[in-house]
């Protein structure tokens, strides 16, 4: 699979880059946009342990590779793992 810098397994989404560097962490709203869900759904995924975020300077951020791994688990599991 050929990927552009900053592009993950989420089709068509590309992390904004600064000086050509890919983003490694995204905020809650960006994580929700990448997963095509609401910010509240991302919060529920964190609360249920299905998604991991990190705290940095009082902000919750999400590693892009964790979002990609979550999507890969969804695809591999073939089930709807999103909380209600």
Buried (B, 14 or more C-beta within 10 A) or exposed (E): EEEEEBBBBBEEBBBEEEEEEBBEBBBBEBBBBBBEBEBEBBBBBBEEEBBEBEEEEEEBBBBBEBBBBBBEEBEEEEEEEBEE
